[in-house]
Structure formats: structure tokens, C-alpha cells
Amino acid sequence: LKSEADARMWVNNYADRRVDIIKLHIPGGPNDMTPAVYGALIDQAHQRGLRVAAHLFYLRDAKGLLDKGVDVIAHSIRDQAVDQATIDTIKKRNVGYIPTLTRDLAQFVYESTPEFFTDPFFLRHADAYRRDMTKLSDAMSQEKMRKSPEAQTIKVALQQGSRNLKTLSDAGVLIALGTDTGTNEGQWQGYFEQVELEMMVKAGLTPMQALVSATSGAAKVAKVDPQLGTIQAGKRADLLVLNANPLTDIRNTRQIHSVWIAGRQLPRSE
């Protein structure tokens, strides 16, 4: 989008189709929308009753988007440490923060065969994953990733993003679990959500904080918290019952006893 008028027209087009949220991309490249243009986009979305999430990388862009009223930061700030002014703005406006650590992991982890390719929990769905597993295990594909400057840069960025997650969580920012799974090769739906929890804990969050990000935190950021996210009378009774305590080891979220949707236990086949 090159103009404010284009941005407003684009928002109206999607609002007329009754979308739930607008997401824009500001990755820090030369083709990014200018602050004036994404400011018009955010303003028009708010006029139409829609919130706006932003894909970003750089602290400077986070500041610009926050200044224009963005509602959700999707993907970590990864170029430098978040400063107090940014933290204060995020908290004041109750902006949701979705770190998506596994998105960055997927950019470099296939430079060799990852350990989780032998994880029994992962392999339960190997039939669905097999084609991509074969491709990502190819020696030439792995060599290409090892030589990719972008992949190596993301390794460092993930470390900074993890530190920023800890800083923001400690400051009381609303954190939601997200993964970007299913959007690109090697981002495994149903498994990377588990890995995301583990990576959050490795970043310094407690298991309880990670679990809250995946339940009530995610429900609040997605604005579905009246019905979902916590176990309370009157809510939908969507439950994941475990055989082991995830507060002692976050990987115990993989010890699944049963799944309940709206109070109904699902058969294993579902």
C-alpha cells in the first residue's frame, strides 16, 4: 500500500467481508508502508471496529506502530533490547505480545536433522509430516540452510527475542502463545505449540506463565475471553487433561490423558 487512501480502501474491503482482525507486515524492508500509510490503515480499522496486529522485527518499527495505535505485536522485537518507554506504552494500551519463538526456530533448525524428528510425540503424526520431513532431511537442503545468511542472522535474533520476552513478561505485559504453524514448511501444527511452551520456559518464564500465555493470555489477545481461556462456571469447558504436572516440567503438557470440547470427551480418533 502506497497511500493513505489505498490503506483505507483496503481496510474497508476486508471489513465488508466481516474479517475479525487486520494484520499488516512491517518487516523493516524498503517496501514497507510508511508510518502515515499504516497509521491511516490502523485508524480506518478502528473506525470499522477492527483491531490491528503487526508482523514486525525492529524496535523502531514497534515504536512507530505503537504510536499509531496498533493493538497486537505479532512476532518478537528481535534487533535490540526493549526500552522502558516501549514497555510503558505497551502496558498503558494493553497491547498483546505474541513472541512466536518457533517461527524463528524453523528458519535455521533444519541446517541439520533436528532431535525432535525422533520424538515419539512428534512421530505420532509422522504420516501427515512425512513429505516435509523427507525434504528437510535432505543433505543439500540442510547445506543450503547452513550457508544462508538470513538463517544465521535469525539465530542471533531469536536470542534477543527470547530476552525481550522475559523482560516484557516480568513487566506485566499481556503475552499470548502463537506459532505461525501451518504457514511455512517445517512449522508443524500440533507440535510446535508444544515446543513454543518449552521455548518460553527456556527464555525465563515459569511454567505457569507459559501456560497462562496459551490459555487466558491467548484468549484475551484474541478477544474470545468471555467464553474461553479459563476454567469457570458458564464457560465452554474446552479442557486438556494431562497425566503429569506441567508446573514441574513444561514438557508434561505432552502427557495427554484426554481432550474435551464443550464438555464432551473426544475419542482418540478425533
C-alpha positions as CSV (number, residue, x, y, z in Angstrom):
1,L,0.0,0.0,0.0
2,K,1.5,3.3,-1.1
3,S,-1.1,5.9,0.0
4,E,-3.4,6.6,2.9
5,A,-6.4,6.4,0.6
6,D,-5.3,2.9,-0.6
7,A,-4.9,1.8,3.0
8,R,-8.4,3.0,4.0
9,M,-9.9,1.4,0.9
10,W,-8.1,-1.9,1.6
11,V,-9.4,-2.0,5.2
12,N,-12.9,-1.3,4.0
13,N,-12.7,-4.1,1.5
14,Y,-11.8,-6.6,4.3
15,A,-14.2,-5.1,6.8
16,D,-17.0,-5.5,4.3
17,R,-16.1,-9.2,4.2
18,R,-16.5,-9.4,8.0
19,V,-13.0,-10.3,9.0
20,D,-12.1,-10.5,12.7
21,I,-8.8,-8.7,12.7
22,I,-6.4,-6.9,10.3
23,K,-2.7,-8.0,10.2
24,L,-0.1,-5.9,8.5
25,H,3.6,-6.6,7.8
26,I,6.3,-4.2,8.7
27,P,9.5,-6.4,8.5
28,G,11.8,-3.4,8.1
29,G,12.4,-3.6,4.4
30,P,12.3,-0.9,1.6
31,N,8.8,-1.8,0.6
32,D,7.3,-1.3,4.0
33,M,4.3,1.0,4.4
34,T,5.3,4.5,5.7
35,P,4.1,5.5,9.2
36,A,1.5,7.8,7.5
37,V,0.1,4.9,5.5
38,Y,-0.1,2.3,8.2
39,G,-1.4,5.0,10.6
40,A,-4.3,5.5,8.1
41,L,-4.8,1.8,8.0
42,I,-4.9,1.4,11.7
43,D,-7.2,4.4,12.1
44,Q,-9.6,3.1,9.4
45,A,-9.6,-0.4,11.0
46,H,-10.5,1.1,14.4
47,Q,-13.3,3.2,12.7
48,R,-14.7,-0.1,11.4
49,G,-14.5,-1.8,14.7
50,L,-11.5,-3.9,13.9
51,R,-8.2,-4.4,15.7
52,V,-4.8,-4.5,14.0
53,A,-1.9,-6.8,14.6
54,A,1.5,-6.2,13.2
55,H,4.2,-8.5,12.0
56,L,7.5,-6.8,12.8
57,F,11.1,-7.3,13.7
58,Y,12.7,-4.0,14.7
59,L,12.2,-1.9,17.9
60,R,12.0,1.3,15.8
61,D,9.0,-0.1,13.9
62,A,7.4,-1.3,17.1
63,K,7.6,2.3,18.4
64,G,6.1,3.7,15.2
65,L,3.3,1.2,15.2
66,L,2.5,1.7,18.8
67,D,2.4,5.5,18.2
68,K,-0.2,4.9,15.5
69,G,-2.3,2.7,17.8
70,V,-1.6,-0.9,16.8
71,D,-3.4,-3.4,19.1
72,V,-1.2,-6.6,18.9
73,I,2.5,-7.1,18.3
74,A,2.9,-10.4,16.4
75,H,6.4,-11.8,16.4
76,S,9.1,-10.7,18.8
77,I,11.1,-7.4,18.8
78,R,14.4,-9.0,17.9
79,D,17.0,-6.5,16.9
80,Q,17.7,-5.0,20.3
81,A,16.5,-4.8,23.9
82,V,13.1,-3.2,24.5
83,D,13.4,0.0,26.4
84,Q,11.3,1.3,29.2
85,A,9.4,3.7,27.1
86,T,8.2,0.9,24.8
87,I,7.3,-1.3,27.8
88,D,5.3,1.6,29.3
89,T,3.4,2.2,26.0
90,I,2.6,-1.5,25.6
91,K,1.3,-1.7,29.1
92,K,-0.7,1.5,29.0
93,R,-2.5,0.5,25.9
94,N,-2.8,-3.2,26.9
95,V,-1.2,-4.3,23.6
96,G,-0.9,-8.0,23.2
97,Y,2.5,-9.5,22.5
98,I,2.9,-12.8,20.6
99,P,6.5,-13.9,20.5
100,T,6.3,-16.8,18.1
101,L,9.7,-18.2,19.0
102,T,9.2,-21.3,17.0
103,R,8.8,-19.2,13.8
104,D,12.4,-18.2,14.2
105,L,13.5,-21.7,15.2
106,A,12.1,-23.0,11.9
107,Q,14.4,-20.6,10.0
108,F,17.6,-22.4,11.0
109,V,16.9,-25.7,12.8
110,Y,16.9,-27.7,9.6
111,E,20.5,-27.0,8.9
112,S,20.8,-30.5,10.4
113,T,18.3,-33.1,11.3
114,P,16.5,-31.9,14.5
115,E,16.3,-34.1,17.5
116,F,12.5,-33.9,17.5
117,F,12.4,-35.9,14.3
118,T,12.8,-38.9,16.7
119,D,10.5,-37.7,19.4
120,P,7.7,-40.2,19.8
121,F,5.2,-37.4,20.4
122,F,6.1,-35.8,17.1
123,L,6.1,-39.1,15.3
124,R,2.6,-39.9,16.3
125,H,1.7,-37.7,13.3
126,A,4.5,-38.7,11.0
127,D,2.1,-39.7,8.3
128,A,1.0,-36.1,7.9
129,Y,4.5,-34.7,8.4
130,R,6.4,-37.3,6.2
131,R,6.8,-35.3,3.0
132,D,8.2,-32.2,4.6
133,M,10.4,-34.4,6.9
134,T,11.9,-36.1,3.9
135,K,12.6,-32.8,2.2
136,L,14.1,-31.1,5.3
137,S,16.3,-34.1,6.0
138,D,17.9,-33.8,2.5
139,A,21.6,-33.1,2.8
140,M,21.6,-30.4,0.1
141,S,18.6,-28.7,1.7
142,Q,20.5,-28.7,5.0
143,E,23.7,-27.4,3.5
144,K,21.7,-24.5,1.9
145,M,20.3,-23.5,5.2
146,R,23.7,-23.7,6.9
147,K,25.0,-21.3,4.2
148,S,22.0,-18.9,4.4
149,P,23.0,-15.5,5.9
150,E,19.4,-15.0,6.8
151,A,19.2,-18.3,8.8
152,Q,22.3,-17.5,10.7
153,T,21.1,-14.0,11.5
154,I,17.8,-15.3,12.8
155,K,19.8,-17.5,15.3
156,V,21.0,-14.3,17.0
157,A,17.7,-12.6,16.6
158,L,15.9,-15.5,18.4
159,Q,18.3,-15.0,21.4
160,Q,17.4,-11.3,21.6
161,G,13.7,-12.1,21.1
162,S,13.8,-14.6,24.0
163,R,15.4,-12.0,26.3
164,N,12.8,-9.4,25.3
165,L,10.0,-11.9,26.1
166,K,11.4,-12.3,29.6
167,T,11.7,-8.6,30.1
168,L,8.2,-7.9,28.8
169,S,6.7,-10.8,30.9
170,D,8.4,-9.5,34.0
171,A,7.0,-6.1,33.4
172,G,3.4,-7.5,33.3
173,V,2.8,-7.2,29.5
174,L,0.0,-9.4,28.2
175,I,1.7,-12.4,26.5
176,A,-0.1,-14.8,24.2
177,L,1.2,-18.0,22.7
178,G,1.4,-18.2,18.9
179,T,3.5,-20.1,16.5
180,D,2.7,-19.3,12.8
181,T,2.4,-23.1,12.3
182,G,1.0,-24.2,9.0
183,T,2.2,-21.2,7.1
184,N,5.6,-22.4,6.0
185,E,7.5,-25.6,5.6
186,G,8.7,-27.2,8.8
187,Q,6.3,-25.4,11.1
188,W,4.3,-28.3,12.4
189,Q,0.7,-27.8,13.5
190,G,0.0,-29.6,16.7
191,Y,3.7,-30.0,17.7
192,F,5.3,-26.5,17.6
193,E,2.7,-25.3,20.1
194,Q,4.3,-27.7,22.5
195,V,7.8,-26.5,21.5
196,E,6.7,-22.9,21.9
197,L,5.8,-23.6,25.5
198,E,9.1,-25.2,26.1
199,M,11.0,-22.3,24.5
200,M,9.1,-19.8,26.6
201,V,10.2,-21.6,29.7
202,K,13.8,-21.7,28.4
203,A,13.5,-17.9,27.9
204,G,12.9,-17.5,31.6
205,L,9.1,-17.7,32.0
206,T,7.8,-20.0,34.7
207,P,5.7,-23.0,33.5
208,M,2.6,-21.3,34.9
209,Q,3.4,-18.1,32.9
210,A,3.8,-20.1,29.8
211,L,0.6,-22.0,30.4
212,V,-1.3,-18.7,31.0
213,S,0.0,-17.4,27.7
214,A,-1.5,-20.4,26.0
215,T,-4.9,-20.2,27.8
216,S,-6.2,-17.0,29.2
217,G,-3.5,-14.8,27.7
218,A,-4.2,-16.1,24.2
219,A,-8.0,-15.7,24.8
220,K,-7.6,-12.1,25.9
221,V,-5.4,-11.2,23.0
222,A,-7.8,-12.9,20.6
223,K,-10.8,-11.2,22.3
224,V,-12.5,-14.6,22.9
225,D,-12.0,-14.5,26.7
226,P,-15.7,-14.2,27.6
227,Q,-16.1,-17.9,26.7
228,L,-12.6,-19.4,26.5
229,G,-9.2,-19.4,28.3
230,T,-10.0,-20.3,31.9
231,I,-11.9,-23.0,33.8
232,Q,-15.0,-21.2,35.2
233,A,-18.7,-21.8,35.5
234,G,-20.5,-20.8,32.4
235,K,-17.6,-21.2,30.0
236,R,-17.3,-23.7,27.2
237,A,-15.4,-26.5,29.1
238,D,-12.7,-27.0,26.5
239,L,-10.2,-29.0,28.5
240,L,-6.8,-30.7,28.0
241,V,-6.4,-33.2,30.8
242,L,-2.9,-34.4,31.5
243,N,-1.3,-37.4,33.1
244,A,1.5,-35.4,34.7
245,N,2.0,-31.9,36.2
246,P,3.3,-29.3,33.7
247,L,4.2,-27.0,36.6
248,T,7.1,-29.3,37.5
249,D,8.1,-29.9,33.8
250,I,6.5,-28.0,31.0
251,R,7.1,-30.9,28.7
252,N,4.4,-32.7,30.7
253,T,1.9,-30.9,28.5
254,R,2.6,-33.7,26.1
255,Q,1.4,-36.3,28.5
256,I,-2.2,-36.1,27.3
257,H,-4.9,-38.1,29.0
258,S,-7.9,-36.7,27.2
259,V,-9.3,-33.7,25.3
260,W,-12.7,-32.2,26.0
261,I,-14.6,-29.8,23.7
262,A,-17.7,-28.0,25.2
263,G,-17.8,-30.7,27.9
264,R,-17.6,-33.6,25.6
265,Q,-14.7,-36.0,25.7
266,L,-13.3,-36.6,22.2
267,P,-12.4,-40.1,21.1
268,R,-8.7,-40.7,20.3
269,S,-9.5,-40.9,16.6
270,E,-10.6,-37.2,16.7
